Amino acid sequence: MRIHKASARFLSLIGLCFTFAGSLALAGGPVSLTQNGQPVRWIPARVGFVIDNGPLGNTSRDEAANVVRAAFRVWEDVDTSTIAFDDLGFLGVDVDVTNYETYIDSKRLEGNVIVFDSDGSITDDVFGEGSDDILGFASAVRANAFTDRYDFAFAVLSGPNSNDTAFQGTMIHEFGHLIGLDHTQAGHEKAMNGITADNTNIPIMYPFRFPFAPNVLRPDDIAWISWLYPTPDFAQRTGTIRGQVFYPPGTPLPGANVVAVQVTTALNGSVTESPREFVSVVSDFLVKGDGSFEIPGLAAGDYVVFIEPLFAEFIQGSSVGPFDDRFENFLKDYYNATAESDQDDPDEAVVFAVTTGNAVTGINLVANQIFNRLDLLSDDGEMLYKFPAGFTFPFFGKTYTEVFVNSDGNLTFERGDGIPGEPRDPERFLNGPPRIAPLFTDLDPSPSTPGEVTATSGAGEITFTWDGVPEFTETGTPQPNRFSVTLFSNGNIRFRYAQLNITPDPDNRFTGGLQAVVGITPGGGAAGQTVDLSASPSIQVAGQPIYQVFEGTSLDLANTEINFVTALAQFLFPLYAGDALTFSGYAFTNYSSQDANLRLEARGADGAALNFTDNPHSETVKPQAQVARLGSEYFGIPGSTVQGGWIRVSSNVPDIASFFQIGDGLSGPITKMDGSIAVTSQSKTLFFSRIYDGPAVFPTLTGGKNAATHISLANPNSAPITVRFTFYAPTGQPVGPGSERTIAPNGFLFDRVSTLAGVQSPLDDGYLKADVIQGDGAIGFELIQLDQALMGLNASYGNSGQQAFSAQLATGTDTGIGVFTNLKLVNTSTENRVLTVAAFGADGAVLSTPLANVVLGPNQTLQRDAGEMFGGSQAAPLIGSMVIQADGPGIIGDVVFGDPQAATYAAALPLQTVLFTKAVFSQVANGGGSADPSKNTFTGIALFNPNDQSAAVAVKVFDRAGAQVGDTRNLTLGPRNRLSELVENLVPGTADLVQGYISVESTRPLVAQQLFGNDSLSFMSAVPPQVVQQ
């Protein structure tokens, strides 16, 4: 909370110099320019004044009038200036608060009025009650925006301060404004150093007055009044320096203070700057857009030139220069001649001579920009922070490579916003630059306080932390605040709060005052509505401001986190089922660096949310952690509750790997289970490649087994969809009438293939196609149920490539158990496709002659046992991988594998068409030690390198908290080599790990799968990898 005015830091604040329509306020020179860049003057250079006919506080009229006349004479006595004044006597009235507007709002016949604000009421009326720190104000006014001459002027002098020792200097200062001079920053270091003796060298036109400041003009004052109103010999009696100032990229830099200082050089080469002979100007002071400057009126001698930022508190009535938005992140930097650059030593100065009657030109300076120095932040400060190479941040339609870190708990883009004294309120929040404000309030990270602002960066993110930073105060010991904001390269933003101690600023617009504004905005006056930021852990970013205003003591964000997300990532599971025997389980791995806030929502056939205790359910997964539960556990219901529908999971981060399993065993040992991963998109065309529906349709060595294939199709949209189902025979011909079904918004259907296709079972080949003929799309899953096993596959959306792969090829008994693998291929295109199917062993060698020149017509299928294809019989001992090559897109398929005798265990996997260099498997289930082998579970993975070059592979296993278990397994997979191994053997130390995940990284794109089972092989389940990086 700010409780001071400028007068608390300085003896007095003077000279609110008004700028009227069409004029530009300059610095260290004229106060106004015409629109074509000409300085505005009194023409002729003779100004008449008339004095108020009343006292000035405790000073009589005549005594005050004499002071006024003496102040005008100070300017008139400059021998290189032609400015002169006419004393027109006194007004006929005493001007006070009841009539002053008449005398300052327009030109008076009597002359330019000098108003004596005897009791200070006029000043209070103009600037508000309590403006007794203002000693006076003045302005020169033009008749219109296009003229280059002043029409009238006025000055108002405050009576309550008329006995102040600084008042005479104040009067000279105000009359400088009256004749067209602006403020100057010349002598700023001397003004700020606290040395009283140095105050005597500060120019009259410096914005603030100090004890022992002079009542005479200094070289800067004399130079500029002479430049504005020059005598004929002014240019011949003095010298001039001209040049330009540039940003580090080489573009013109307006608004830098440029100072020329006379120096003396000792015999030993040391250079001493004159304590008084200096003149300054603001770069681009004539607003040409080229960063140019001119420093006139210099005495002959040797000089150095430097640039410095304009002081942050020189704003509004104390402004220096014509620029409201000023670049301040650069060092005081001396001109260094040919060595001049943004990387030169800013203290290295070149001395050059100035002679009378001549101009030294080409004095061009390049600012040594300061950035990323957050340790230099102070009260009301700002610091440019350039992002590390390769990091960019998208924000409201623009992409940024840098941001300004402002002391007052916020970040801004395009410009800084460390403006002293300005309220940190909703208006400034909305109307300023694009802003991210975790805590927009008056904070003070100055070196004199215990807190600091820091920045840390990681992969794809940057965090700015206000660590122990107190609010600003001039009394007492403020308490620290600890909070941070993290920018993610995908545009997401995280606010995280620990400790907050904020006192409300007095503000009658808010009940109990204003504590802070929190939120994000594109700035520029964009309209938005306030929201309760603590109502949801994740808030989606739209195109408008999102913010909350905290009045009184309502700030309630301590120990909380707020996430702004550019788009909520969605993970869709087309099937959710459960009852007293059946379960559905879901696992999620957060491989990002921020908390993942998940929202799980289960919907039924009618699209309504299932009426469960905790539906929707919110779940937070820490970075690099995993969570795995039954669906019933997420939604807070008994496991025996009948559950049927589908699940939508929304997340603030997209970096989520998933896992889904459906099986039995809720009330006993698991005898059947299979699963897949979530889908992240919908499609208007879905393919279900593996069909077994009817009696004795699933082939085994002991005869065909009964099977039922059910399709679960969900509509993730807010409008209904209509779906057309068509069944294609292996020959590619449609069979049966098919059917059309309408699915409610957010609804689903669950039905047998034979019913949807309108054909009689048995069906043991062919495929089912679902076309969304009305609506945006659907998601799907097929569940194949046998007497002792089940298999599941997500619907395929097609294959735009020409290859497909499987890391699963095992037939015969070489693995120690009997196993079969059956390959299914479907041509979903409208053209013939010529295929080659090749099998490779674990060592990369070709297992047998590839199946070549296989022609599949449109919608035709190929369904064959792998042992028969590559070994001549179903019992042929083969272990390896398969590669399918087509002459065009559209080939999809799957593999089914398991027990060849009676299908007591079986699983299904889609052919992999997207390879990865990084993938995650989101569950580990290794449990042993039981006398009952059905309770001893295992997890295995298979990796296949289909490339012509070797791949370096790293396999890591993590527990559910994200801690690595065992050592990283580094291995090399040669060309077309395959590795298949139990995880407990691949990574020792993981034998008893239940819940966790596996990360696989490779230098070449890989194919992979994960396998679950138990020692008794009463069930088997397989899932594809979650591709993190292709």
N, C-alpha and C positions, 0 to 999 in steps of 0.2 A: 504494500500500500504506500503510495507516494504522499508525503505530508509536508513537502517543502515547496517553496517557490524559488525562482532564480535568486531572489534577494537573500536567501539563506546562504548562498554560496558567494555572492558578490555584494559589494556595498550598495549598488543601485543598478537598476535596469533602465536604459534610456532609449529614446529615438525609435518609436514605432513608426517606420517610414511607409506610408501608404502607397500602393500602386493602383492606378486607375485603369479603366478599360483600355486595352490595346497597348499598354506600356509594359516595359520589361525593366525589372529592377536589376541593376548591375552591382559590381563590387569593386572597391578600390578605384572608383571612377564615377561616371554618371549614373544617376539613379534610374533613368529611363532612356529607352530607345524608340525610334519610330519603327514601323513595321519593315522598313527597308534597311534597318541597321544604323541609322544616323542618331547620334546622341541628341537629347532634348536639352535646350538651353533657354535662358532668358535672352531674348533678342529685342532691343539692344541689351547689353550686359549692365543694366541699371535697374535696380529693384527698389521701389518705394514701399515704406512700411508705415503703419499707423498703430499706435499703442493704445491698449485698453485703458479706459478712464476709471481705474479703480486700483485698490491696493493688491499686492501679491503676498498673501499671508500676512506675516508680521512686518512686511516691508512696505513702506509707503509707495504711492504711485510714482512720484518723481524719482525716488531712490531706485526703484526697480527699473524705471525707464532709462536711467543712466547706465545701469548694468546692460540693458538691451543694446543701447547705442554702442557701448564698449565692445560687446560681443560682435556686432556687425563690423566694427572697425578692424577687428582681428583679421577677418577675411579680406577687407578692403585694402589692408596694408601690404598684401602680398605683391611684390614689385614685378612679378612675371605674370600677373593676372590683371585683367581689365574689369573685373567685377566691381561695381560701385553701388551705393545705397543712398536713397533719399529719405530723410526723416520728415514724415508728413504730419507730425504732431500726434495729438490724442483724438480718440473717438469721442463722440458726444455722450456716450453711455458707458456704464460699467457692465461688462459682459459677465453673465453668470449662467447657471444651469438652465434657467428659464428661457434664455434667448440666444445661447451660443451657436445653435445650428445656423442661424441667419448669417453669422459672421464667418463660418468656415465652409459652408456648403456651396457657396457661389462667389463670383467676383464682386468686390465692393468698390463703389466709386471712391470711397475714402482712401483706398489702398489695401495692401496686404496686411491682414490684421494679426497683431501679436496679442493673444488672449492671456490675461492673468486669471488663472483658475484659483482664486484666492483660497477657497476652502476645500479644494480637491473634488468637489461634487461633479464637475464636468468630466474629469478623468474617470471617476467611478461610473458615470453614466455611459461612457464610451466602452470601458473595459470591464465593468462589473465592480460590485462592491469589494472593498478591500484592496484597491489598486494603488495603495500608497507607496509601493516600491517603484512606481513609474514617475520619473521626475519631469517628463515632458514628452511631447510628440509634435511632429511637424510634417508638412507635405507641400510639394509644389504640384500644381494641377494644370493639365492641358485642356484646351477647349474641346478637342476631339482626339481620336486615336491616330489620326494621320498627320497631325502637325508636328513640326520639330521645335516648337517654342512653347514655353509655359504661359498660361493665361493669368493665373493668380496663385497665391500661396497663403499659408497660415501657419502659425505655431501656437501651441497651448503649453503654458508653463504652470507647473503645479505649485500652488502657494504653500501647502504644508511642508514642502521640502525646500523652500526658498532660502532657508538659513543653513542648508547642508553645505559642507565645504566643497562638495562636488558640483554645486549648482551652477557656478559660473561656467565651468567647462561643459556642463550639460547644455547651457544656453548656446554656446558656440557650436556645439555638436548639432543641436536642432536647427540652427540657422544654416549649417552645412547642408542639411537635407532640404531646407527651404530654397537654397540656390541650386539644388540639383545633384548633390553628392550622395553616394551610397555609403554603407558601412565598409570598413576594411578589416582584414585579418592580419595586417602587418603588425609585427611585434607580438604575435600570439604567445610564443614561448616565454617571452618576458612577462606577459600578463599572467601566465599560469604558474610561474616558478615560485611565487610566494615571497620574492625579494622586493621589499618596498622601494628600494633605490631604483630598481628597474622600471617602476611605474612611471617615472618622469619621462621615459622615452616612448611611451605608448601614444600612438596618434590620437588626435581628437575624435576621428571618425571610427575608432574601435567601438564595437557594440556596447561594451560595459564600461562603467567608470569605477576607478579604484582609488583608495587613499593615496594622496600625493600625486595623483595623475596631473599632467600639466594643463594649464589654461592657455597654452600657446600652441601654434601649429607645429607639427613635425614634418620631416621631409615628405612623407607619404601624402599628408594633407595638402602641402604646398604643390607637389607635383600634379595632383589631380585637379585642383581648382585652376591651376595654370593650363593644364591640358584642355579643360572645358572652356575656359575663358582666356586664351593666350594673348599675351602682348606680342607685337610683331617680332621681337627679338627672342622670344622664349625658346624656340628650337635651336637658335644659335648659341644661346647661353648655357644650354644643358645637353645631355646625351640621352639616347634611347636604346632600349634592348627589345628585339622582336624575335619571336619564335613560335613553336607549336609544342603541344603536349599530346602524347599518345598513350593508349592502352597498350599492354604487352602484346596483343595481336597486331598492333600497328594501326589501329583505327583511332581517329581523333578522340581525345578525352576532354570533355567539357567539365567545368566545375572543380578543377584543381587550383589551389592557391599557389601562385607563382611569385617568388620573392627574390628581388635583387638586393644584395648586401655589399656595401663597400668594405674592402679589406685592406690590411697592410701586411706586408711580407717582411719578416725579420731577416737578418743576414744568414741565420742558420736555416732559412727556408720555411720556418713556421708561419702559418697564416692566422691572423686575428681579425675577427669580424667586428665591424663598428657597432657599438651599442645603440646608435641613433640613425645612422645613414642607411636607411632601407626603404624600399618602395615595393608595393605588391599589387597584384591584379589577379582576377580569376580567369583561368583559361577559357577561351571562346567567349570573352566578355562582350563582344559585339554580335554574338549569336550567329556566326557565319557557318557553323557546323564543321569547322576545320580544326578546332582545338587551338586556334591562334591566340597570341597574347602580345601586348605592347606595354612596356614599362617606361614611362616618360619622366622628364624632369630630374634626371640624374646628374649629380655633380661629377666633374671629371675625376677619374681615378680607376683603381682596380676593383673588380667585382667578382663575386660568385653568385650563382643563381640556383635556387632549389625549389622543388614543389613539395606540397604537403596537403593532406586532406583538409577540407573545411571542417571546422569544429562542429560536432553534432548538435550543440545547443544553439548554434547560430541559425535559427529558424524563425519563421513568422515575423514578428516585429523586429527581431534582432537578426534577420537574415543577412547573409553575405552572398551576393551573387544571384543570378537569374534562374538558378536551377533548384527545383524542389527535390527532385530525385538525384542524389549525388553519390558518385562512386567514392567510397572512403577506404576501401581495403588496399591501401598502398602505403609504403614507408615514406617518411621524409627522405627525399632523394636529390642529391646535388647533380648539376649538369657536369657531364664527364667527357665532353667532346667526342672524339672518335670511338671511345670506349663505351659510349652511352648505349645502354640496353636494359631490358627488364631483369637481366642477371648480373649487372655490374654491382660494384660495391657502392651502396647508396651514400656512404660517407666520403667517397673519393670525389674531390671537387677540382675543377679546372678554373684557374684564375685568368681573367682576360680584362683588357683595358677598355674603358669607355671615355671617349673624348667629346668635348662640346661641339655642337653643330653636326654630329654624326650619329648614325644608328648602327648598332651591332646587330646583325641579322643571322638567321640560321641557328639560333640557340634552341635546338629541339631536344626535348626530354621525353624519355619513355619511363612510365611509372613502374616501379618495382612492386608488383602486386603482392599483397599478403593474402594467403589463403590457408585454410586448414589449421590455423593457429587458434584453436578454441581456448587455449590458455590465456589469450590476450583479451577475451571478452570481459566487458565491464558493465556497469549499470547502463541500461538503455543502449547496449552495444549490438553490433552485428558482425558476422564474419563469413566470408565466402568459403564454402567447402566444396572442393572439386572431388567428384567421385573417383574411385580407383579406375584404372584402365579396364575397359570392358564392361563396366557397370553403367547401366542407364536406368532411369526411373520414369515410367509413364504416369502422367497425372492430368486428368481432365482433358484428354485429347492431344497433349503435347508430351514430348519425350525430352528429359533433361539429363545433363551430364554434371550438373552442379546445383547447389542449393545454398541459400543464406541461412545461417544459424543465428537466430536472434536471442538475445539474453532473456527476453520475457516469455520463455516457454513455448516458442513456436519456430517453425521453419517457413521460409518464403522462397518462391521461385521468381526469377527475372530481376528482382531487386531486393535489397535488404529493407527491413522495417524497424530499425532501432531508433525510433523518434522520441526524444526526451519530452516528457510532460504531456504527451498525448494520451487520452484515456484508452484503456484496453477494453473496449466495449464492442457490442455486436456491430455497430456501424463501421468501426475501423476494421473489424474482422472481415466483414462482407465486402467493403469497398476498396480494400487494399489489394496487394498483389496476391497471386495464388498462394494459399497458406495451408499448412498442416499444423494444428495447434493442440498439442497434448495438454497444455496448461497456460493459456494466454492471460497472464497477470503480471504484476510488476515484480520481477525477480532481479536479484543482484548477484551475479557471479564474479564480482570484482575480486582482485587478488587479496584485498583486505578482508574478505569474508571467507569462511571455512569451506565453502562449496566450490564446485567446478563443473564445467560442461566438457564431456569427452565424446569421442567417436571411436567406434570399433567396427570392423568390417569382417564379413565371412563370405562364404560362397553364396552369391546372389542376394546379399543383404548388407545394410549398413544401419547401425544403431547409434543414436545420439542420446546421451544420458545426462540429465541434470542431477548431479550427485551431491546431495547435501546443500543445495543452493537455497539461501533464504530469500524471503521477500524483501524489497527495499524498505528501509526505515532509517530515520535519523536519530531515533531514540530507542533505548532498550536493546535487548538481544533477541533477534528474531530466530524462530525455530527452522530447522532445515526441511527441505522438500527433496524427495527422491522419486524420480519418474523417468521414463524413456520413451522414445519413438523409434520404431524400426521400419525402414523402407525396404521392401522386397522388389526384386527386379521385375516381377510379374505385375507390379502396381499395387499389391496389397500393402496395408499399413497396420502396424500394431502399436497401440498405446499400452504401456504397462506402468502401474502405479504401486509404490510402496508406502512412503510416508508423505503426507500432505498437511501443511500448516499455513493456511492463507487467511489473512484478515480482510474482511470486506472493505472495499473502497467506498467512501460516501458517494452516493448517487441517488438522487430523489426519484429516478425512473424505476428503481428496483427496490423492492421491499427489503429493508435491512442492508441496502447497499449491494455492490457487485463484487463477488469473489473472483470469478474467472469465466472465460468463454473457452469451450473445448469443442474441437471438431475439425472439419476440413472444408475448404471452399475454393472454387476457381477464381474468386476475387472479382474485381471490376464491377461490383454492385450486383452480382448475381443474386437472384431471389431464392430463398429456401425456407424450410420450416424447421423449427426446433424439434428435437426428438429426445426421448429418454435413452441416453447412450448405455445405461446399465441394464436395459431391459433385455438385451440380446448380446451374446458374446461375439456375434458376427453380424456386421451391417454391410449390405451391398451398396457399392458406390454407384450412383447414377450421375446425371449431368448437372446436379445442383448441390448447393451447400448442405452439409449434414452437421448439425452442431447443437450444443446445449448451453444455455446461459444459467449460471449458478448464482442465485440471489442469496443474500443474507449469509447463513452458514449451511447452505444446502449441499455443498460439495461433498459427495459421498463415494468418491472413486478410489480411496485408499485400499490397497491390497486387491485391486481388480485389474482386469485386462479388457481392452476394447480392440476389436479387429475390424478394419474396413477392407472389404474384398471387392475387387473389380468385377468378379463374377463368381458366384458360388459353384464350386465343382460338384458334379453329381455322379454318384455311383449307384447303378440300378441293378437290382437283383430280381429277375423275372419270376422267381418262385420263392414262396415262403409257406411252409407247411409244417404241421405238427399236431400231435395228439398223444394219447397215453402210450403209444408205441413208437411213434415217429418223431424225429427232431430235425430242425434246421439250425445250423450253426454258422456264425459269421465272424470273420477276423479282419482286422484293419491294422496296417503298419503305416506309421507316419514317418516317412523318410525325409521330411523337410526339417528346417531349422527352427520352426515356430510351432506353438501349440496348434493342434488340429481340433477345431470345434465341430464335432459331427452332430448331425440331427437325423435320426432314423425315424422314418414314418412308414407304417404298414397300412396298406390299402386293400380293401376287399373287392369282390366282383362288381359291386355297384359304384365303386370309386370312393366310397366313404372311408374315413379312417376307421380301422378296426377298433372296437370299443374295449381297449385294454387300459390298464391302470396308468401306464407310463408311455402312452402313444400320442404324440411323438416323444421320442426319447433323446435327450442331449447327453453327449459323451465327449469328454476332452481327452485327447491322446497326446501325451508329451512328445517333444521332438525325439525321433529315433526310437520310439517305444511302440509297443503292439498291444492290442486288446483283442480277446477272443471270448465269445460267449454264445450261448444258445439264444435263439430269437426270443424265447419265452423269458429269459433272464434280462435281456435288454428292455423288454416291454413290461416287466413286473407282473407276470402272470404265472400260475402253476404250469409246469411242463405238460400236464395232461390236458390242458385247455385245447379245444379244437382251434387250429390256426390254419387259415387258408387265404392266400393273397400274394402280394408282391411288396418289395421294400425299396423305397427311395432314400438314399443317404446324401445329404448336402454337407459340404465341407468348405471352410474358409480357405483351405489350401488344396491345390490339385495333387500334391505329391503324396498320394495315398495308394498303397497296395492293398488288395483285398483277397478274400478267400471265402468260399461258400461250400458247405457240405450238407447233404441230406442223407439220413439213414435211419435205421431202427436202433433198438438197444436202449431206449429210454428207461425201460423197466427190466432190462436184462443185458446179456452180452450183445455186442454189435455183431450182426451177421451180414449186413449189407450196407454199403455207403459209397457214395461218389459225389463229385462236386465240380466246381469251376471257379471262375473269378467274376467280379462285377463287370457290367458293360457300362460305358460312359457316353454312349450315343444311341440313337434310335435309327431305324431304317424303314423305308417304305416297301422294301422287298426283303423277305427273310426266307432262308433255306434251312430245312431240317433234313439232314443227310442220312441219318441212320434210322431205319424203320424195321421194327419187329413188333407185330401186332396180331395176336391170335394164338391158337393152339399149335404146339410143336413147331414153332417157327425159328427158334434159336438153336442152331446146330451144335451138337456135342458128339463125342465118341460113343456115348450111351443113348443117343437118340435126340430128337428135337425137343426143346423145352418150351413151355408156354411163356408168352411174353405179352406185355401191354405197353404201348408207347403213348404217353400223354403229352400234349402240347400245352404249355403255359404261355399265354400271350398277354402282355400288359400294355396298357395305353398310358404313357407318362405325360399326356397332354391335358390341357384344360378344356378341350372340346372332344366330342365323340369321334371315333374312327370306325370305318367300315372296312372289313378285311375279307378278301376272297381267297379261299383255300383250294389248291389244285394238287392232286396226287399224280405223279408221273411214274409209269412203270419203268423197269430197267431199259426197255427199248426206246424210251424217250417219249412215248405216247401218253397223253393224259388218260386217266382211268377214273370212271365214275363221274357223277355230276358235280362233285365238289360242293362247296357251300359258301355262303356269305354270312358274316356275323358282325353285329354292331357292338362295340365295346364302349361303355360309358367313360366319361372323362375320369382319368386316374383309376379306371377299373381294369378287370382282367377276366380272361376265360381260361378254363382248365378242362380239356376234353381229349378223348382218344382220337388217334389219327384216323381210324376207320370211320368214326362218326363224322369228323370234319371233312373227310374226303368223300363220304357217301359211298364207300365200297365195302364189300364183305371181306372180313378176314378169312384166311390167313394172309398176312403181308410180311414177306421176309427180305424184300429188296425194294428198290425205287426210292423216291424221296418226296417230301411234301414242301410245296411252295406257298408262302403267304404273301399276298399283295395287298397293301393298304391302298384301297381305291378311293377312299375319302378320308382326309385327315393328314396329319403331319408324319406319322410313323408309329412304330411299335417296337417292343423288345420281346425276346422269346427264349424259351428253354424247353428242351425235350427230356422227358424222364422215361427211361426204359426199365421196366420192372420185370424181373424174372422171379422164379419161386425162391431162389436162394441168393440172389444178387440184384443189384440195380446199377444203372449207368446213367450219366447225365451229360448233356452237351448244350452249350449256348447256341442259339440260332446263328448261322453264318450270314453275313451281309454280302458275301461274294468275295472275289479275289481279282483285284485289278492287275496283279502281276502274272508271271508265267511260271512260277515255281511254287512248290509246296514241300514241306519237310516233316519228317517224324523222327524223333529220337527213340521211338519205341519199335523195336523189332526183336522179338524173342519167340522162338518156337522150339519144340522138342523138350528134352529133359536135361540139357547141359547145365541149366541153372540150378539143378538139384530138385526142381519141382516140375511137374508138367505144366506147359504154358502154350497158348496159341496166340497169334496176332492176325487179325483180319483187317484188310485195307479196303476202304470205300472211297471211290472217286465219283464226282458228279460234274458234268459239263453244264454249267448254268448259262452259257452263252447261247447265241442264236446261230452259231457257225460250228462246223466240224472242228474238232481239236485233235491233233496228233500228239500222242504222249510217249514219253520214255520214263519207265520206272526202274530206278537202280537201287541196289542194296549194297551197303558197305559194312564191313566188319568193324570190330572195335579198333583194329589197327589201321583202318582206312582202306584196306584192300577190298576190291570188288568181290562180293560173295559168290556171284554167278553172273551169267550173261544177263544184262539188263533186258527187261521187257520193253521192246522197242516197237515203234510204228503202230502203237495202239490207237485206233481211231474211235473217238467218242463223238457221236452226233449230238445235236442240241438236246438237252435234257436227258441224255443217256447216262447210265451209271455203270461202273465197274466195281464189283464186290467180290474179292478173292482172298483166300487164305494165303498168308505170306509164305508159309512153309511150302505150299504147293507151287507158288510162283517161282520161288528161288531155290527150292531144294528138292522138288519133285514129289513131296508128300507132306502131309500135315505134321508128321512126327520128325521131319528133318531138323537137325540141331543147328539153329541159326541165332546169332546174337549180333545186333548192330543197329543201323539206321537206314532210312529210306529217303531218296530224293526223287521228286516227281517234276519232270520238265515238260512244259507244253509249248505249242507254237503260237499261243495267244492267251489272253486273259480268260477268266471264268471258271477255272478248275478249283473246286473245293473238295473237302473230304474229311475223313476221320480214321482213326484206328480203334478197334475194340480188341481187348486182350484179356486173358484170364485162364481159368481152369478148363482144359479141353475135354475132360472126362464128363463132368456134369454141370459145369458153370456154377460151382459152389462159390466162386469169387470171380468177379469180372469188373472191368473199368473201361471207360471210353475217353479218348482225347481228340480234339480237333487237330487237323493238320496245321502246322505252323506256317503262316505266310509272312509274318513280320518277325525278322530276326532282331537280336538285341546285342548291345555291348554292355548293358547293365540291366539287371532284372532282380526282382524280389519274389521270394516265395513266402507267403504270409503266415505260415504255421509250421511248427515243429511239434511232433508228438512221439517222443521216445520214452517208453516206460517199460521196465523189466523187473525181474526179481520175483515174480509171482509163480506159484506152482501151477497156476492155470494159464496155459499158453494163450488163451483167448484174451487175456488181460495184458499181455506183454506186446506193446505196439512198437512199430518201427517207422522211420521216415527215410526215404531214399530219393536221390536225384539222378537224372541222366543228363549228360551234356554232350552235344554233337557239334563238331566244327565242320561245316560243309564247304569250307574255303580251300583254295589251293595253297594257302600259306598257313604256317603254324599260328596258334593263338596262345598268348599268355593269359592264364585264367587265375583269378583270385576268388576263393570261396570263404565267406565269413558267416558265422552263426552268432546270433544275438538272443539274449533272453527278452522277456516281455518288457523289461524296464529300459532296454536299449543297451545293456552292457554286453560286450563281446564275450562269448563263451569259447574257450579254447583258442588256439592260435589260427591265424589266417593260413588257409591251405593254398599255396601257390603251386600251380602245375602247368604243364605245357601240353596242349592238344595239337597233335600233328594234323596235316591235311586230312579231312574226312574221318578223323579219329573220334571215337566215342568213349566216354567214361560213364559207367553206371555203378553207383556205390551207395551203401547205407551211410547216412550222415554221421552216425556215431563212429564209423570207421574212417570216413573222410576227414572229419575234424574231431580228434580225440578230446574227451571231456564233455561230450554232449549226450552221453548214453542215457541219462535220466532227465533230459530237458523236455519239459512239457510246457507249451506256450513259448513262443519266440518266433524268429523268422530267419531266413537265409538270404544273403546278398551274394550275387554272382556278377563279377566284372571281367570283361575280356577285351583284349586288343583287337579281336576280330568278331564279326557278328556270329552269334551262336543260336542253336536250337536247344531247347531243354524241356524237361518235364519233372514233376514231383510225384512221388508215390507214397501212399500210406497203406499199412496193413497190420495184421497181428501175427504172432508166431504160429497160430493154428491155421492161418489163412482162411479164416471164416469170412473175411471181407477184404476187399482191395479198393482203393480209391486213388484216382489220378487227377492232377490239376495242371493246367498250363502255367507258364511263367507270367508274372505281371511285368510287362516291358516298361522300364524306366527310361532307357535311352537306346535308340536304334543304332 
